[in-house]
Amino acid sequence: MRFDWIYDNNRQQLLRDFIRDKELPRKFMTSVKYHGGKILVNDEEVTVRYSLQSGDQVSIVPPIEVGHDSVVPSFKKIEVVYEDRDILIVNKPPHVVSIPSIKAPDTSMANRIKGYYESQNYEDQVIHIVTRLDRDTSGLMLIAKHRLAHAFFDRQLQEKTLLKRYLAITSRVDWPDDHGMINKPIARHPESIIQRITDPSGQEALTEYWVKERMQQSSLLELQLHTGRTHQIRVHLTSEDGPLVGDSLYGPEDQPMSRQALHCYQLSFIHPFTNQHMTITQSMPQDMLEWCQRDRGGK
């Protein structure tokens, strides 16, 4: 991996100031300096005290990222939606966790991505998951293919310029407004380590929704999170008397679908190296499409 820039200022500048202006993370530059990386100008290794002149090519070669032994590669196929040098976006199926756990040590999306990296012979083997999804939520997951991209995406998350939109089937039909905000703090359930509830003592949580379609027994919503609380969509919709179809944790135990009907269908972000605004979309999975067809009165 190598990152290149052309210095196009007519005024001389110290390389360390150029690096600072590029807002390269300190931890990243520390790994370059002390763990086998290189800083080059016109393909010659230099120190940060080098004085840049117009037309110089600045190159940073970080050390290779060796994967963690704890992430066992799985060679089960993944659905790649978009990929370039810096980014991998996959469509996660339901019933798969994002990262390994005691119950799923080798079947998570991280395991599958590790197997994909190995099959592609990528040098960098560390899995940098930027946006996770719950086990039974389907849809788009963003993975940074190296530590620098991960750091830049973390900034976008903090600045709320990396946006996720969801499609959800809620068991409520009579939503009073086509567009609205659910603004209710979310806290841990006092009697559960898993569940969350809306409670004034909790953390701020804001969910924006649009009613896309009202069907016979349910509604199709589009949702955007403005905060990132655990189970936020599930808790907020339940608080509005519209738990997700299939959500046996927040709705009735006897459910007509094998998982909650929630799908991350859109990611919007600024590409950290091209500065291009990107929007990636993924259509609803088959189980949600079939539910909507039935609830419209189709066969």
MARMAR-587603 format. One line per 3 residues: number of its first residue (from 1); their letters; for each residue z, x, y of C-alpha. Coordinates in Angstrom, 1 decimal, padded with zeros to 4 digits. Each point is the difference from the previous one (the first is absolute). Example, Ala and Ser with C-alpha at 12.3 -4.5 7.8 and 13.67 -1.06 7.14 Angstrom:
REM MARMAR-587603
1	as	007.8,012.3,-004.5  -000.7,001.4,003.4
***
This chain:
REM MARMAR-587603
1	mrf	000.0,000.0,000.0  -000.9,001.3,003.4  000.2,-001.6,003.5
4	dwi	-002.4,001.2,002.7  -000.1,-000.5,003.8  -002.2,001.4,002.7
7	ydn	001.7,001.2,003.2  -002.2,-001.3,002.8  002.1,000.7,003.1
10	nrq	-001.2,002.6,002.4  003.5,001.1,000.7  001.7,002.4,-002.4
13	qll	002.9,-001.5,-002.0  002.5,001.5,-002.4  -000.5,-001.3,-003.6
16	rdf	003.6,-001.2,-000.2  -000.6,-002.3,003.0  -003.3,-001.2,-001.5
19	ird	002.0,-000.9,-003.2  002.6,-001.8,002.0  -002.6,-002.0,001.9
22	kel	-001.5,-001.1,-003.3  003.5,-001.3,-000.9  000.0,001.6,-003.4
25	prk	003.4,-000.7,-001.6  002.5,002.9,000.0  000.7,-000.4,-003.8
28	fmt	-003.7,000.3,-000.7  -000.4,003.1,002.1  003.1,001.5,-001.6
31	svk	-001.6,-000.5,-003.5  -003.1,001.7,001.3  001.9,003.0,001.4
34	yhg	002.5,000.6,-002.8  -001.5,-001.5,-003.2  -003.4,001.6,-000.4
37	gki	-002.2,-001.6,002.7  -002.2,001.6,002.6  -000.8,-000.4,003.7
40	lvn	-003.5,001.2,000.8  -002.2,000.4,003.1  -003.6,000.5,-000.7
43	dee	001.0,000.6,-003.7  002.3,002.9,000.9  003.7,-000.4,-000.7
46	vtv	002.1,000.1,003.3  003.4,-000.8,001.3  000.9,-002.8,002.3
49	rys	000.0,002.5,002.9  -003.8,000.2,-000.2  -001.7,-000.9,003.3
52	lqs	-002.7,-002.5,-000.6  -003.3,000.0,001.9  -002.7,-002.7,000.3
55	gdq	-002.0,-000.4,-003.2  002.7,001.4,-002.4  000.3,-001.7,-003.3
58	vsi	003.7,-000.6,-000.9  000.6,-000.6,-003.7  003.3,-000.8,-001.8
61	vpp	000.1,000.5,-003.8  003.2,-001.5,-001.4  001.5,001.0,-003.3
64	iev	-001.1,-002.0,-003.1  002.3,-002.9,-000.7  001.2,000.2,-003.6
67	ghd	000.8,-003.4,-001.5  003.5,-001.0,-001.1  000.6,000.3,-003.8
70	svv	002.0,-003.3,000.3  -003.3,-001.9,000.7  -001.7,-000.2,-003.4
73	psf	-003.7,-000.5,000.2  -001.4,-003.3,-001.3  -003.7,-000.2,-000.5
76	kki	-000.2,-003.8,000.2  -002.9,-000.8,002.3  000.7,-000.7,003.7
79	evv	-002.2,-002.0,002.3  -001.0,002.2,002.9  -000.9,-002.0,003.1
82	yed	-000.5,002.9,002.4  000.3,003.8,-000.2  -000.7,003.1,002.1
85	rdi	001.4,003.5,000.3  003.3,-001.3,001.5  000.5,-003.6,-001.2
88	liv	000.0,-002.0,-003.2  000.2,-003.8,000.1  000.5,-001.9,-003.3
91	nkp	000.2,-003.6,-001.0  003.3,-000.4,-001.8  000.1,-002.6,-002.8
94	phv	003.1,-002.3,-000.3  002.7,000.9,-002.5  -000.2,003.7,000.8
97	vsi	002.7,001.9,002.0  -001.0,002.4,002.8  002.2,002.9,-001.0
100	psi	001.6,001.1,-003.3  003.3,-001.6,-001.0  002.4,000.1,-002.9
103	kap	-001.7,-003.1,-001.5  -003.5,001.3,000.8  000.0,003.8,-000.1
106	dts	-003.7,000.4,-000.8  -001.8,-003.2,000.9  000.3,-000.2,003.8
109	man	-002.8,000.4,002.5  001.3,003.5,000.8  -000.5,000.9,-003.7
112	rik	-003.5,-001.4,000.0  -000.9,001.8,003.2  001.3,003.2,-001.4
115	gyy	-002.3,-000.4,-003.0  -002.9,-000.8,002.4  000.7,003.2,001.9
118	esq	000.1,002.1,-003.2  -003.3,-001.6,-001.2  -001.6,000.9,003.3
121	nye	001.4,003.5,-000.1  001.5,-000.3,003.4  002.0,003.1,001.1
124	dqv	002.7,-002.0,001.8  002.0,-002.0,-002.6  002.8,-001.5,002.0
127	ihi	-000.2,-003.8,000.3  000.6,-001.1,003.6  000.3,-003.8,000.0
130	vtr	000.0,-001.3,003.5  000.2,-003.8,-000.6  001.7,-001.3,-003.1
133	ldr	-000.2,-003.4,-001.5  002.6,-002.0,-002.1  -000.6,-000.1,-003.7
136	dts	-001.6,-003.4,000.0  -001.9,000.2,003.3  -003.6,001.0,-000.4
139	glm	-002.4,001.6,002.5  -000.6,003.0,002.1  002.1,003.2,-000.1
142	lia	-000.6,002.9,002.3  000.5,003.5,-001.4  -000.2,003.2,002.0
145	khr	-001.6,002.8,-002.0  002.0,002.8,001.7  003.2,000.5,002.0
148	lah	-001.7,000.2,003.4  -001.7,-003.4,-000.4  003.3,-001.4,-001.2
151	aff	001.8,001.2,003.1  -002.6,-001.5,002.3  000.2,-003.3,-001.8
154	drq	003.8,000.0,000.2  -000.5,000.2,003.8  -002.3,-003.0,-000.1
157	lqe	002.6,-002.0,-001.9  002.6,000.9,002.5  -002.3,-000.9,002.9
160	ktl	-001.2,-003.2,-001.8  -003.6,001.0,000.2  -000.4,-000.2,-003.8
163	lkr	-000.2,-003.7,-000.8  000.1,-001.9,-003.2  -001.2,-003.6,-000.4
166	yla	000.7,-002.2,-003.0  -001.3,-003.2,-001.6  002.7,-002.2,-001.5
169	its	000.2,-003.3,-001.7  003.1,-001.9,001.1  001.4,-003.1,-001.7
172	rvd	000.3,-001.7,003.4  -002.9,-002.3,001.1  001.3,-001.5,003.3
175	wpd	000.1,003.1,002.2  000.4,-001.4,003.5  -002.1,002.6,001.8
178	dhg	-003.2,001.9,-001.0  001.4,003.2,001.5  003.6,001.1,000.5
181	min	002.7,002.6,-000.2  003.0,000.1,-002.3  002.7,002.0,001.8
184	kpi	003.1,000.1,-002.2  002.2,003.1,-000.8  000.1,001.0,-003.7
187	arh	003.1,001.2,-001.8  001.1,000.8,-003.5  001.1,-003.0,-002.1
190	pes	003.8,000.2,-000.4  -000.2,-000.7,-003.8  -003.2,002.0,-000.9
193	iiq	-001.2,003.6,000.2  -003.6,-001.2,-000.1  -000.3,-003.2,002.1
196	rit	000.0,-000.2,003.8  000.8,-002.9,002.3  -000.5,-000.9,003.6
199	dps	003.2,000.5,001.9  001.0,000.7,003.7  001.8,003.2,-001.2
202	gqe	-003.2,001.5,-001.5  -002.7,002.2,001.3  -002.7,-001.3,002.3
205	alt	-003.0,-001.5,-001.9  -003.2,-001.5,001.4  -002.8,-001.5,-002.0
208	eyw	-003.1,-001.5,001.6  -002.0,-002.6,-001.9  -003.2,-002.0,000.1
211	vke	-000.6,-003.1,-002.1  -003.5,000.6,-001.6  000.0,-003.1,-002.1
214	rmq	002.2,-003.0,-001.0  -000.6,-001.1,-003.5  001.6,-002.7,-002.2
217	qss	003.2,001.8,-001.0  -000.1,003.3,001.9  -001.5,001.8,003.0
220	lle	-001.9,003.2,000.3  001.5,002.2,002.8  -001.1,003.2,001.6
223	lql	003.0,002.2,001.0  000.7,003.1,002.0  003.2,001.9,-000.1
226	htg	001.4,001.3,003.3  003.0,001.5,-001.7  000.4,001.4,-003.5
229	rth	003.0,-001.5,-001.7  000.5,-000.2,-003.8  -001.6,-003.3,-001.3
232	qir	-000.7,-001.0,003.6  -002.8,-002.5,-000.7  001.7,-001.5,-003.0
235	vhl	003.3,-000.5,001.9  -001.6,-001.3,003.2  -002.2,-002.6,-001.8
238	tse	003.0,-001.1,-002.1  002.0,-000.5,003.2  -002.8,-002.3,001.2
241	dgp	000.2,-002.1,-003.2  -003.2,001.5,-001.3  000.7,002.7,-002.6
244	lvg	-003.0,001.7,-001.5  -001.6,-001.7,-003.0  001.1,002.0,-003.0
247	dsl	003.1,001.5,001.6  002.8,-000.6,-002.5  002.4,002.2,001.9
250	ygp	-000.1,-002.1,003.2  -001.4,-003.3,-001.4  000.6,-002.0,-003.1
253	edq	000.3,002.0,-003.3  -002.8,-002.1,-001.6  -003.1,001.1,001.8
256	pms	-003.7,-000.9,-000.6  -001.2,003.6,000.6  001.2,003.2,-001.7
259	rqa	000.7,001.8,003.3  000.5,-000.7,003.7  -003.3,-001.0,001.6
262	lhc	-000.1,002.8,002.6  -002.9,002.4,000.6  -000.4,002.8,002.6
265	yql	-003.6,-000.6,000.9  -000.4,002.1,003.1  001.0,003.5,001.4
268	sfi	-000.8,001.0,003.6  000.7,003.5,001.3  -001.4,003.0,002.0
271	hpf	-001.4,002.7,-002.3  002.2,003.0,000.7  -002.8,002.5,000.1
274	tnq	-003.1,-001.9,001.3  001.9,-002.3,002.4  -002.1,-002.9,-001.3
277	hmt	001.6,-003.4,-000.1  -000.3,-001.2,-003.6  000.5,-003.4,-001.5
280	itq	-000.2,-000.3,-003.8  000.1,-003.4,-001.8  000.3,-001.2,-003.5
283	smp	-000.6,-003.5,-001.2  002.6,-002.1,-001.8  000.6,000.6,-003.7
286	qdm	-001.1,-002.4,-002.7  003.3,-001.7,-000.6  000.4,-001.0,003.7
289	lew	-003.6,-001.1,000.2  000.4,-002.2,-003.1  003.2,-001.5,001.4
292	cqr	-001.7,-000.9,003.3  -003.0,-001.6,-001.9  002.3,-002.1,-002.1
295	drg	002.1,-001.1,003.0  -003.1,-001.0,001.9  -000.7,-002.5,-002.8
298	gk	-002.5,002.2,-001.8  000.1,000.6,-003.8
***
